[in-house]
Amino acid sequence: MDLFTFDDEYVRRLREGDREVEDHFYAYFTLLLRAKTRCWLGATASTETVQDILQEVFVRTFNGLGKLRDGSKLGAFVNAICTNVLHEAGRNGNRVVQLDDEFDVADQTDLNRDLESERNAAAVRLVLATMALRDAELLRAAYIDGVHREELCTRYGVSQKYLRVLLLRARDKFRVVFIRLFGRAPDLL
């Protein structure tokens, strides 16, 4: 998923009901919010619960667009609303799931491992989407795309030593955002 840079014009068109912007908004945030909600509630959350949370986030976002003073902060605004809705859902007991009597944990091992891997990937995408573009691009290039260090040095116009500093800072920022979003440190770095 490519990161999108929001601005005041985008938010204005969204408030005015521009269909093209609304379609983009829903497509862009549905994937991110679904990933965050699944990570927050766990793999056992029902599809209906996840969809209810997404709908509540979208309703609150549209109701609060008039309060947004800087269009570039739309992503953080939507993320904060989602976090609040998830906290409320947790307080209301939506995390409790009744398991069937026939549920066999041993049969679920591979499925759980696959779901955990998918949740981790979704969490990484979500965190990268909320970070500064340069840091997100650097982390994606170095750790996801596997771009060689020499090419990164050329791309960013820095030495090997300074590239290590940039990567360290970007990883630290990633960790801070991850903890803010998910309430725990990532086990990825």
Secondary structure in CASP SS format (residue, H / E / C, confidence):
PFRMAT SS
TARGET T0000
AUTHOR 0000-0000-0000
METHOD secondary structure of the structure
MODEL  1
M C 1.00
D C 1.00
L C 1.00
F C 1.00
T C 1.00
F C 1.00
D C 1.00
D H 1.00
E H 1.00
Y H 1.00
V H 1.00
R H 1.00
R H 1.00
L H 1.00
R H 1.00
E C 1.00
G C 1.00
D C 1.00
R H 1.00
E H 1.00
V H 1.00
E H 1.00
D H 1.00
H H 1.00
F H 1.00
Y H 1.00
A H 1.00
Y H 1.00
F H 1.00
T H 1.00
L H 1.00
L H 1.00
L H 1.00
R H 1.00
A H 1.00
K H 1.00
T H 1.00
R H 1.00
C H 1.00
W H 1.00
L H 1.00
G C 1.00
A C 1.00
T C 1.00
A C 1.00
S C 1.00
T H 1.00
E H 1.00
T H 1.00
V H 1.00
Q H 1.00
D H 1.00
I H 1.00
L H 1.00
Q H 1.00
E H 1.00
V H 1.00
F H 1.00
V H 1.00
R H 1.00
T H 1.00
F H 1.00
N H 1.00
G H 1.00
L H 1.00
G H 1.00
K H 1.00
L C 1.00
R C 1.00
D C 1.00
G H 1.00
S H 1.00
K H 1.00
L H 1.00
G H 1.00
A H 1.00
F H 1.00
V H 1.00
N H 1.00
A H 1.00
I H 1.00
C H 1.00
T H 1.00
N H 1.00
V H 1.00
L H 1.00
H H 1.00
E H 1.00
A H 1.00
G H 1.00
R H 1.00
N C 1.00
G C 1.00
N C 1.00
R C 1.00
V C 1.00
V C 1.00
Q C 1.00
L C 1.00
D C 1.00
D C 1.00
E C 1.00
F C 1.00
D C 1.00
V C 1.00
A H 1.00
D H 1.00
Q H 1.00
T H 1.00
D H 1.00
L H 1.00
N H 1.00
R H 1.00
D H 1.00
L H 1.00
E H 1.00
S H 1.00
E H 1.00
R H 1.00
N H 1.00
A H 1.00
A H 1.00
A H 1.00
V H 1.00
R H 1.00
L H 1.00
V H 1.00
L H 1.00
A H 1.00
T H 1.00
M C 1.00
A C 1.00
L H 1.00
R H 1.00
D H 1.00
A H 1.00
E H 1.00
L H 1.00
L H 1.00
R H 1.00
A H 1.00
A H 1.00
Y H 1.00
I H 1.00
D C 1.00
G C 1.00
V C 1.00
H C 1.00
R H 1.00
E H 1.00
E H 1.00
L H 1.00
C H 1.00
T H 1.00
R H 1.00
Y H 1.00
G C 1.00
V C 1.00
S C 1.00
Q H 1.00
K H 1.00
Y H 1.00
L H 1.00
R H 1.00
V H 1.00
L H 1.00
L H 1.00
L H 1.00
R H 1.00
A H 1.00
R H 1.00
D H 1.00
K H 1.00
F H 1.00
R H 1.00
V H 1.00
V H 1.00
F H 1.00
I H 1.00
R H 1.00
L H 1.00
F H 1.00
G C 1.00
R C 1.00
A C 1.00
P C 1.00
D C 1.00
L C 1.00
L C 1.00
END
